[in-house]
Amino acid sequence: MQHAFINGVSIAFKDSGGTGPVVLLSHGFLMDHSMFDQQLPALQEKFRVITWDERGFGETEALTDFTYWDSAMDVIGLLDHLGIDKAVIGGMSQGGFISLRVALLAPERVRALILIDTQSGTEDPALVEGYNGLHDAWMEHGPNAVQDIVAGLILGPGAWPEWMSKWAKLDRPQFSRAFHCLMHRDDISNRLAEITAPTLILHGTLDASIPLEKAEYLRDHLGGAVQLVALDGAPHASNLTHPTETNTAINRFLGAL
């Protein structure tokens, strides 16, 4: 991992290098840059791919409270650090929250958007109490107490020892700051028409965290040309569990830009 000091934070990132068009991908909550490992082989021959660890995850610390607007400024700062004028900006779930805000803050820096299992609004009020309970159990007892539930919400059925091992190593205060950022994000739905960059939306039909209708809302309210691809049978982290379908759609989209 490389590191860059941006906005008072040491940001960890990976850069595939090369001279192709830049694609910067931002991961979901409780994930890190490695959630895009299955996209790299499909993209890096033609594109310069940058992945990074967001505040509180991987090798990037969250020592103070922050918002997704701060994280969007981290993306812009990373582009500045690397001397990149314009890029395709993409992200999964939380990474999509960040990507949409990058497009609002610096539309001239965004060649296109790739939004994976994400939305523009806040959490469903009916789910807030349950999510807060998961947070409190994690903080008191550690991730072992809730990791099966969490894995089901993000990754779907199956065994996920690699991610559970990473969760066990997370600093609890930093996890809590990231959680509060997630749960207290603002609703930017009324600003979607301002975003005119070409956009690819990928969404799992079995996403247990963000329903497909949230993706349809994005499709119907973003201000530019939008393609929505529903990934049949995919959970929340659809790019991780359904890489072939994801990579095919992304390459088709990027090839048409």
KAGILIN-V800724 format. One record per helix or strand of 2 or more residues. SS is the DSSP state (H for helix, E for strand). FROM is the first residue (numbers start at 1). TO is the last residue. If there is no record, write none. Layout:
# KAGILIN-V800724
ss:SS from:FROM to:TO
ss:SS from:FROM to:TO
This chain:
# KAGILIN-V800724
ss:E from:2 to:6
ss:E from:9 to:15
ss:E from:22 to:26
ss:H from:33 to:43
ss:E from:48 to:52
ss:H from:68 to:81
ss:E from:87 to:92
ss:H from:94 to:105
ss:H from:107 to:109
ss:E from:110 to:116
ss:H from:125 to:141
ss:H from:143 to:145
ss:H from:147 to:154
ss:H from:161 to:168
ss:H from:172 to:183
ss:H from:189 to:194
ss:E from:198 to:204
ss:H from:212 to:221
ss:E from:226 to:231
ss:H from:238 to:241
ss:H from:243 to:256
